[in-house]
Amino acid sequence: MLKSINLKFFPPSLQFFKPEHCKPFIGLDNIGEFSIEFLLVAIELVAIQEKTNYPNGTVTENLY
């Protein structure tokens, strides 16, 4: 999945996240401090950062 991220733009644009991805997890917005939308976007940004700084890195990919 992450190997196809296009890293030719700065700042990087989100390539996988869509608002409808939040629907199955919307109930989690009532728990904790962060919305599910924030968490899903943050996960994608970490993946982009890893592929930008460490093109051969696999830490995030292995977590998935």
JOVENVEN-V533591 format. One record per pair of residues at least 24 apart in sequence whose C-alpha atoms are under 6 Angstrom apart, sorted by the first residue. I is the first residue (numbers start at 1). J is the second residue. Records with the same first field share a line. If there is no record, write none. Layout:
BEGIN
I: J + J
END
This chain:
BEGIN
none
END
